[in-house]
């Protein structure tokens, strides 16, 4: 399969060819050639560094811990929506809402919705608050 990409290396080689074929002042030609050759040298250094220091691959999908948490949460979910606090109460755990949200993505058939619950603030006043809740269809 032919590539339609015009690489930097090809570009600088073409620039060097054009400089050689052009009718320009020798001082300007020398400066332009020097600049193009330094750019090619820099590209080679970057390529060598990339070969010597390959990037580590990143994991795709859920980690084992997230899959285990998803299975744990999936086992207790019902058609009745449950907030993160209610899920923690049933599990007897203290997972953050963000951690539960991340695990919920890997539970088949899970549905998220917003629910309103009465909450008591630190000053003792009660107020209705909106929370994300999870249920299964």
BELPE-V531265 format. One record per pair of residues at least 24 apart in sequence whose ideal C-beta (glycine too) atoms are under 10 Angstrom apart, sorted by the first residue. I is the first residue (numbers start at 1). J is the second residue. D is the distance in Angstrom with one decimal. If there is no record, write none. Layout:
BEGIN
((I | J | D) (I | J | D))
END
This chain:
BEGIN
((7 | 43 | 8.6) (8 | 39 | 7.5) (8 | 40 | 8.5) (8 | 42 | 9.4) (8 | 43 | 5.7) (8 | 46 | 9.6) (9 | 39 | 9.3) (9 | 40 | 6.7) (9 | 43 | 5.6) (9 | 44 | 8.4) (9 | 47 | 8.7) (11 | 36 | 9.1) (11 | 39 | 8.9) (11 | 40 | 9.7) (11 | 43 | 9.9) (12 | 36 | 5.0) (12 | 37 | 8.1) (12 | 38 | 9.5) (12 | 39 | 5.2) (12 | 40 | 4.9) (12 | 41 | 9.8) (12 | 42 | 9.7) (12 | 43 | 7.4) (13 | 40 | 7.4) (15 | 39 | 8.6) (15 | 40 | 9.4) (16 | 40 | 8.0) (61 | 106 | 8.1) (62 | 102 | 8.1) (62 | 103 | 7.7) (62 | 105 | 7.9) (62 | 106 | 4.9) (63 | 102 | 9.8) (65 | 99 | 9.5) (65 | 103 | 9.0) (66 | 99 | 8.3) (66 | 102 | 6.2) (66 | 103 | 5.4) (66 | 105 | 8.8) (66 | 106 | 6.5) (67 | 103 | 8.1) (67 | 106 | 6.3) (67 | 107 | 9.9) (68 | 103 | 8.7) (69 | 93 | 8.9) (69 | 95 | 7.0) (69 | 99 | 7.0) (69 | 100 | 7.8) (69 | 102 | 8.4) (69 | 103 | 4.2) (69 | 104 | 9.3) (69 | 106 | 8.7) (69 | 107 | 9.6) (70 | 100 | 9.5) (70 | 102 | 8.7) (70 | 103 | 4.3) (70 | 104 | 7.1) (70 | 105 | 7.9) (70 | 106 | 4.2) (70 | 107 | 5.0) (70 | 108 | 9.2) (70 | 110 | 8.7) (71 | 103 | 8.8) (71 | 106 | 8.8) (71 | 107 | 8.1) (72 | 103 | 8.2) (72 | 107 | 9.9) (73 | 99 | 9.9) (73 | 100 | 6.6) (73 | 103 | 5.7) (73 | 104 | 6.6) (73 | 106 | 9.4) (73 | 107 | 6.3) (73 | 110 | 8.4) (73 | 134 | 7.4) (74 | 103 | 8.7) (74 | 104 | 8.6) (74 | 106 | 8.6) (74 | 107 | 4.2) (74 | 108 | 7.6) (74 | 109 | 8.5) (74 | 110 | 7.2) (74 | 134 | 9.5) (74 | 136 | 7.3) (75 | 107 | 9.5) (76 | 134 | 10.0) (76 | 136 | 9.9) (77 | 104 | 8.6) (77 | 107 | 7.1) (77 | 109 | 8.9) (77 | 110 | 6.8) (77 | 111 | 9.3) (77 | 133 | 9.9) (77 | 134 | 6.0) (77 | 135 | 6.0) (77 | 136 | 4.8) (78 | 135 | 6.7) (78 | 136 | 6.7) (79 | 111 | 9.1) (79 | 135 | 5.6) (79 | 136 | 6.6) (79 | 137 | 7.4) (80 | 115 | 10.0) (80 | 133 | 8.8) (80 | 135 | 6.3) (80 | 136 | 9.7) (81 | 111 | 8.1) (81 | 112 | 8.5) (81 | 113 | 5.6) (81 | 114 | 8.9) (81 | 115 | 5.3) (81 | 131 | 9.2) (81 | 132 | 9.0) (81 | 133 | 3.4) (81 | 134 | 6.6) (81 | 135 | 4.5) (81 | 136 | 9.9) (82 | 115 | 8.8) (82 | 131 | 9.7) (82 | 133 | 5.8) (82 | 134 | 5.9) (82 | 135 | 6.8) (83 | 114 | 10.0) (83 | 115 | 6.5) (83 | 117 | 6.7) (83 | 129 | 9.8) (83 | 130 | 10.0) (83 | 131 | 4.4) (83 | 132 | 7.0) (83 | 133 | 5.0) (83 | 134 | 8.0) (84 | 131 | 7.4) (84 | 132 | 7.4) (84 | 133 | 8.5) (84 | 134 | 8.2) (85 | 117 | 8.5) (85 | 119 | 9.4) (85 | 131 | 7.6) (86 | 115 | 9.6) (86 | 117 | 8.9) (86 | 131 | 9.0) (86 | 133 | 7.9) (86 | 134 | 9.3) (87 | 133 | 9.1) (87 | 134 | 7.1) (97 | 131 | 8.3) (97 | 132 | 7.2) (100 | 132 | 8.9) (100 | 134 | 7.4) (101 | 132 | 7.0) (101 | 134 | 8.4) (103 | 134 | 9.6) (104 | 132 | 9.0) (104 | 134 | 5.2) (107 | 134 | 7.9) (107 | 136 | 7.3) (108 | 136 | 8.3) (108 | 137 | 9.7) (109 | 135 | 9.2) (109 | 136 | 4.8) (109 | 137 | 5.1) (110 | 134 | 5.7) (110 | 135 | 7.3) (110 | 136 | 5.8) (110 | 137 | 8.2) (111 | 135 | 5.3) (111 | 136 | 6.9) (111 | 137 | 5.7))
END
